[in-house]
Amino acid sequence: MNMQKMMKNMQKLQGKMTRVQAELEEKVFEANAGGGMVTIEMNGKYELQNIKLNPDAVDPDDVEALEDLILAAYHNVKSQIDAESQEKLGGLTQGMKLPGM
């Protein structure tokens, strides 16, 4: 493959990656914990959009349980974003032989 063709392909790939990244950043992901006791919405830029708490999750005598549910929901939604980002962005470069990689 000549260098000019390789550079053109790399520019196309960069354009696709930029579009996919923008789509991911706009998408809102949702995950919950405790059977829906806590739900977190986050966009693809890892910005928190919303937290929903089931009133039954709020026990003034057990704040630690609520904190644990919030953390679990956060980790669940973050994992979703990571997985979809890897799937979509990783799929673009799959099979390419990039020098130095």
Summary of the structure (lengths in Angstrom):
residues: 101
radius of gyration: 19.6
end to end distance: 17.4
largest distance: 69.0
contacts: 249
relative contact order: 0.16
helix: 57%
strand: 18%
